[in-house]
Amino acid sequence: MTSGEDLIHRLTELATARFGPAAASLAAGDDLFDKLGIDSMQALDLLTDLEEAFGVEIPDYELQGVTTLAGLAEVIGRRR
């Protein structure tokens, strides 16, 4: 696996832990809000999990328009 694939795999694990089995079937390009039926508050909870898991701080402005695992992996990759 490439580091991008590793990140996406880890992101899927974290999403599954927070949102249940439906998250396990996420593809890298799926819209998280549509696929999981989450709202912005739930997305913030996931963001907190991500920041803790990866030891990064992600400013809100970097997440504007990011709705996919691939997008999250890109943002986290820049912060590591």
C-alpha positions in Angstrom: 0.0 0.0 0.0 1.1 3.5 -0.7 1.1 6.1 2.1 -2.1 7.6 0.6 -3.8 4.2 0.6 -2.6 3.6 4.2 -4.2 6.9 5.2 -7.4 6.1 3.5 -7.5 2.7 5.2 -6.9 4.3 8.6 -9.5 7.0 7.9 -12.0 4.2 7.0 -11.3 2.5 10.3 -11.8 5.7 12.3 -15.0 6.5 10.4 -16.3 2.9 11.0 -15.5 3.2 14.8 -17.5 6.4 15.0 -20.3 5.8 12.6 -20.7 2.0 12.4 -20.5 -0.7 9.8 -21.9 1.6 7.0 -18.6 3.4 7.0 -16.7 0.2 6.3 -17.9 0.3 2.7 -16.7 3.8 2.0 -14.7 4.3 -1.1 -12.1 7.0 -1.3 -14.2 9.2 -3.5 -17.5 8.8 -1.7 -19.1 11.9 -0.2 -19.0 11.3 3.6 -22.1 13.4 4.3 -24.2 11.6 1.7 -22.9 8.1 2.2 -23.0 8.2 6.0 -25.9 10.6 6.5 -23.9 12.7 8.8 -24.3 16.4 9.6 -21.6 19.1 10.2 -21.5 18.4 14.0 -20.8 14.7 13.4 -18.1 15.7 10.9 -16.5 17.8 13.6 -16.5 14.8 16.0 -14.7 12.8 13.3 -12.3 15.6 12.8 -11.4 15.5 16.5 -10.8 11.8 16.2 -8.6 12.3 13.1 -6.5 15.0 14.8 -5.9 12.8 17.8 -5.2 9.7 15.8 -2.7 11.4 13.5 -1.2 13.9 16.0 -2.1 16.9 13.8 -4.1 20.0 14.0 -6.2 20.8 11.0 -7.5 24.4 10.6 -11.1 24.7 9.5 -10.1 26.6 6.4 -8.2 23.6 5.1 -11.3 21.5 5.2 -13.6 23.8 3.3 -15.0 21.7 0.4 -13.4 18.5 1.6 -16.1 15.8 1.7 -14.3 12.6 0.8 -11.8 10.2 2.4 -9.3 11.0 -0.4 -9.7 14.7 0.4 -9.1 14.1 4.1 -6.1 12.0 3.4 -4.6 14.8 1.3 -5.1 17.3 4.0 -3.7 15.0 6.7 -0.8 14.1 4.4 0.2 17.8 4.2 0.1 18.1 8.0 2.2 15.1 8.9 
